[in-house]
Amino acid sequence: MRVPVLVLVGILAAAATASAQSLADVARKESDRREVVKGSGKTYSNSDLKPVPQPKDTPAEPAVTDPADAAKPADEPATKSTDEAPDAKASADAAAKPEASKDSDAKETRDQAWWSKRMAGLKEQLERDQTFRDALQNRIDALNTDFVNRDDPAQRNVIANDRQKALTELDRVKKAIEEGRKAIPALEEEARREGVPAGWLR
């Protein structure tokens, strides 16, 4: 009877020991879990919070202006530019007056030398045009002769082109001579209307 009792006591003691060990393990694991949870927690401060955006329709604060600036008239620059306009106009008028005086001086200097020089220029130009006309006519005559005496088609083409250029220039010179011949009596008529003596045109 003593042996079974001892066995039973041993079993109970082992069971108690095992239960105590399992409770100790459970307590230790729970303590470790709390430490992990406690260490993983994050603390927030004001700097971690994002600012709340303001509504778009919030009226802006009125700008503070200096009373002295507010008292200045807004149209002051325009008045200044208006004041400068008469000066520019006066400068333009002053610049125009010398031109008018130059024209009046030009009319007043139509003396005998002026009329004589103008007539001489017209006559000299007419003589130059007539001399050039005669030279062109001689050139054309020579090209005509040369064209007839040439047998080479290439050379005849060159001569024909030169002759055509000379004919075109001759027409221009003839027109200039006609205008020069008309300019001389026109100048004489102008002088007569202005009462210029006939001797001034010689």
NORRA-V825474 format. One record per helix or strand of 2 or more residues. SS is the DSSP state (H for helix, E for strand). FROM is the first residue (numbers start at 1). TO is the last residue. Records with the same first field share a line. If there is no record, write none. Layout:
BEGIN
SS = FROM-TO + FROM-TO
END
This chain:
BEGIN
H = 2-40 + 46-48 + 67-71 + 76-108 + 112-149 + 153-193 + 198-201
END
